[in-house]
Amino acid sequence: MIKDNPLRTSALRTLGGYANVFAVESFMDELAAAAGLDPVAFRLAHLKDPRERAVIEAVAKAADWKPGEKGNGTRGRGIGYARYKTVAAYNAVIVEIEVDRASGRIKIPRAWTAVDAGLIISPDGLTNQIEGGLIQSTSWTLHEQVRFERDRIISRDWASYPIITMPDVPKIETVLLNRPNDRPLGAGEASQGPTVAAIANAFAAATGRRLRELPFDPARVKAALA
């Protein structure tokens, strides 16, 4: 326990799910690459739960995923999947990434997501929850970080703590898998983890380099590509 910490600290919502899925699903893609297998096919080959398989198959179909597709140095696509907290909604995300190698900036023009939250009570509410989480995760992943000096936080406004803006929000296509004979599952915060993993995996597919620290800001991207 640090008794004399000069900074007031607190937790980020969904910290565990966001960070853990980033790590696990990044490594899943590394395992697929080591095995010489497509990342979607690799996941399906190791999943027995039909509901897990269904969300991955649904998002791959929506995105028109081509087995073995490759990036071109600046563009690529990646997938991330998780069942939130292992007991809530199943969610899979595919993103398309554009990397400006000169500036280090990343854009996400398109994203696809499929979710199984059991019996759907409100399709619009579920869609908003999943898409909102996807956008929030994109902002965390590409922009957000608290900066501080030795004795104070210096991220105190929207200029010093940037978030994603409307022009950079991806076009999202959402697939809802209704399970009318199953109980409803919690969908809050389900898409944050799969989204960061999909972005990380898309960057690796596009550039051949892997980012292991967040956020993926321009300085970190340029260092990875150097």
C-alpha positions as CSV (number, residue, x, y, z in Angstrom):
1,M,0.0,0.0,0.0
2,I,1.3,3.4,-1.0
3,K,0.5,5.8,1.9
4,D,2.1,9.0,0.5
5,N,0.9,8.9,-3.1
6,P,0.8,12.5,-4.3
7,L,-1.9,11.6,-6.9
8,R,-5.5,10.8,-6.1
9,T,-6.3,7.5,-7.9
10,S,-9.4,5.6,-8.8
11,A,-10.5,2.7,-11.1
12,L,-11.5,2.9,-14.7
13,R,-14.8,1.2,-15.4
14,T,-14.4,-2.2,-17.0
15,L,-10.7,-2.0,-16.4
16,G,-10.4,-5.8,-16.0
17,G,-12.4,-6.8,-19.0
18,Y,-10.9,-4.2,-21.3
19,A,-7.3,-5.0,-20.4
20,N,-7.6,-8.7,-20.0
21,V,-9.4,-9.3,-23.3
22,F,-6.8,-7.1,-25.0
23,A,-4.1,-9.4,-23.7
24,V,-5.8,-12.7,-24.2
25,E,-7.2,-12.0,-27.7
26,S,-3.9,-10.4,-28.9
27,F,-2.2,-13.6,-27.9
28,M,-4.9,-15.7,-29.6
29,D,-4.0,-14.0,-32.9
30,E,-0.3,-14.7,-32.2
31,L,-1.1,-18.3,-31.7
32,A,-3.1,-18.4,-34.9
33,A,-0.1,-16.9,-36.8
34,A,2.3,-19.4,-35.2
35,A,0.0,-22.2,-36.4
36,G,-0.3,-20.7,-39.9
37,L,-4.1,-20.5,-39.5
38,D,-6.7,-17.8,-40.2
39,P,-7.6,-16.1,-36.9
40,V,-11.3,-16.6,-37.3
41,A,-10.8,-20.3,-38.2
42,F,-8.4,-20.7,-35.4
43,R,-10.9,-19.5,-32.8
44,L,-13.7,-21.6,-34.2
45,A,-11.4,-24.7,-34.1
46,H,-11.0,-24.3,-30.4
47,L,-14.5,-23.4,-29.3
48,K,-17.2,-26.0,-28.4
49,D,-19.9,-23.7,-27.1
50,P,-22.4,-23.2,-30.0
51,R,-23.3,-19.7,-28.8
52,E,-19.6,-18.6,-28.9
53,R,-19.2,-20.0,-32.3
54,A,-22.4,-18.3,-33.5
55,V,-21.3,-14.8,-32.7
56,I,-18.0,-15.2,-34.3
57,E,-19.6,-16.8,-37.4
58,A,-22.2,-14.0,-37.5
59,V,-19.6,-11.1,-37.4
60,A,-17.4,-12.8,-39.9
61,K,-20.4,-13.2,-42.3
62,A,-21.4,-9.5,-41.8
63,A,-17.9,-8.3,-42.5
64,D,-17.5,-10.7,-45.4
65,W,-14.3,-12.0,-43.8
66,K,-12.1,-13.8,-46.3
67,P,-10.1,-16.7,-44.7
68,G,-6.4,-15.9,-44.8
69,E,-6.9,-12.2,-45.8
70,K,-3.8,-10.1,-45.4
71,G,-3.1,-6.4,-44.8
72,N,-1.1,-4.2,-47.2
73,G,1.1,-2.2,-44.8
74,T,-1.4,0.5,-44.0
75,R,-4.8,-1.3,-44.1
76,G,-6.0,-4.4,-42.5
77,R,-8.7,-6.0,-40.4
78,G,-8.8,-7.9,-37.1
79,I,-11.2,-9.7,-34.8
80,G,-11.7,-9.8,-31.1
81,Y,-14.1,-12.0,-29.1
82,A,-15.1,-12.4,-25.4
83,R,-18.0,-13.4,-23.2
84,Y,-18.1,-10.6,-20.7
85,K,-17.1,-11.8,-17.3
86,T,-17.6,-15.3,-18.6
87,V,-21.3,-15.1,-17.5
88,A,-22.8,-12.2,-19.5
89,A,-23.3,-11.4,-23.2
90,Y,-21.2,-13.0,-26.0
91,N,-19.7,-10.4,-28.3
92,A,-17.4,-10.5,-31.3
93,V,-16.0,-7.5,-33.1
94,I,-14.2,-7.0,-36.4
95,V,-12.6,-3.7,-37.3
96,E,-11.0,-2.2,-40.4
97,I,-8.0,-0.1,-39.7
98,E,-6.1,2.6,-41.6
99,V,-2.6,3.5,-40.4
100,D,-0.8,6.7,-41.5
101,R,2.8,5.5,-41.1
102,A,4.1,9.1,-41.4
103,S,2.0,10.6,-38.6
104,G,1.4,7.5,-36.6
105,R,-2.3,8.2,-36.6
106,I,-4.8,5.3,-36.7
107,K,-8.4,5.5,-38.1
108,I,-11.1,2.9,-37.9
109,P,-13.5,3.6,-40.8
110,R,-15.7,0.5,-40.3
111,A,-16.6,-2.0,-37.6
112,W,-18.9,-5.0,-37.4
113,T,-20.2,-6.6,-34.2
114,A,-22.4,-9.5,-33.3
115,V,-23.9,-10.0,-29.9
116,D,-25.8,-12.8,-28.1
117,A,-27.4,-11.4,-24.9
118,G,-30.0,-14.1,-24.6
119,L,-33.7,-13.0,-24.9
120,I,-33.7,-9.5,-26.3
121,I,-36.0,-7.2,-24.5
122,S,-35.2,-4.0,-26.4
123,P,-33.3,-4.4,-29.7
124,D,-32.7,-0.7,-29.9
125,G,-31.3,-0.6,-26.3
126,L,-29.1,-3.6,-26.9
127,T,-27.7,-2.1,-30.1
128,N,-27.1,1.3,-28.4
129,Q,-25.2,-0.5,-25.6
130,I,-23.0,-2.5,-27.8
131,E,-22.3,0.3,-30.3
132,G,-21.7,2.8,-27.5
133,G,-19.2,0.5,-25.9
134,L,-17.4,-0.1,-29.2
135,I,-17.1,3.7,-29.7
136,Q,-15.9,4.2,-26.1
137,S,-13.3,1.5,-26.5
138,T,-12.1,3.0,-29.7
139,S,-11.6,6.3,-27.9
140,W,-9.8,4.6,-25.0
141,T,-7.6,2.6,-27.4
142,L,-6.5,5.4,-29.7
143,H,-6.7,8.6,-27.6
144,E,-7.3,8.5,-23.9
145,Q,-4.6,8.6,-21.2
146,V,-4.1,10.6,-18.1
147,R,-0.8,12.5,-18.1
148,F,0.8,13.8,-15.0
149,E,4.0,15.4,-13.7
150,R,5.7,14.5,-10.4
151,D,3.2,16.3,-8.2
152,R,0.0,16.8,-10.2
153,I,-2.3,15.6,-13.0
154,I,-1.9,17.7,-16.1
155,S,-4.8,16.2,-18.1
156,R,-7.5,18.6,-16.8
157,D,-9.6,19.5,-19.9
158,W,-10.6,18.2,-23.3
159,A,-7.5,19.6,-24.9
160,S,-5.1,17.8,-22.6
161,Y,-7.3,14.7,-22.3
162,P,-8.5,14.1,-25.9
163,I,-11.4,11.7,-26.8
164,I,-12.6,10.5,-30.1
165,T,-14.7,13.1,-32.1
166,M,-17.6,12.5,-34.4
167,P,-15.7,12.5,-37.7
168,D,-13.5,9.6,-36.4
169,V,-16.4,7.4,-35.2
170,P,-16.5,4.2,-37.3
171,K,-19.5,3.2,-39.3
172,I,-20.8,0.2,-37.3
173,E,-22.9,-2.7,-38.4
174,T,-24.5,-4.7,-35.6
175,V,-25.9,-8.2,-35.7
176,L,-28.3,-9.2,-32.8
177,L,-28.7,-12.9,-32.2
178,N,-31.9,-13.3,-30.3
179,R,-32.4,-16.3,-28.0
180,P,-36.1,-16.2,-27.0
181,N,-35.9,-19.4,-25.1
182,D,-32.9,-18.3,-23.0
183,R,-32.7,-15.8,-20.1
184,P,-31.5,-12.3,-20.8
185,L,-27.8,-11.7,-20.3
186,G,-26.1,-8.5,-19.1
187,A,-24.8,-6.5,-22.1
188,G,-23.3,-3.5,-20.3
189,E,-19.6,-3.1,-21.1
190,A,-19.6,-6.3,-23.3
191,S,-18.0,-4.7,-26.4
192,Q,-15.1,-2.8,-24.8
193,G,-12.7,-5.8,-24.6
194,P,-13.4,-7.3,-28.0
195,T,-13.0,-3.9,-29.6
196,V,-9.5,-3.1,-28.3
197,A,-8.4,-6.6,-29.2
198,A,-9.8,-6.3,-32.7
199,I,-8.0,-3.0,-33.2
200,A,-4.7,-4.5,-31.9
201,N,-5.1,-7.5,-34.2
202,A,-6.0,-5.3,-37.2
203,F,-2.9,-3.2,-36.6
204,A,-0.7,-6.4,-36.5
205,A,-2.4,-7.6,-39.7
206,A,-1.9,-4.3,-41.5
207,T,1.7,-3.6,-40.5
208,G,3.2,-6.9,-39.3
209,R,4.0,-5.2,-36.0
210,R,2.3,-5.7,-32.7
211,L,1.4,-3.0,-30.1
212,R,1.5,-4.2,-26.5
213,E,0.9,-1.0,-24.6
214,L,-2.1,1.3,-24.5
215,P,-3.2,3.7,-25.8
216,F,-2.1,3.4,-29.5
217,D,-1.1,7.1,-29.7
218,P,0.9,8.4,-32.7
219,A,4.2,8.4,-30.8
220,R,3.8,4.7,-29.8
221,V,2.7,3.7,-33.3
222,K,5.6,5.5,-34.9
223,A,8.0,3.8,-32.5
224,A,6.5,0.4,-33.3
225,L,6.9,1.0,-37.0
226,A,10.5,2.4,-36.9
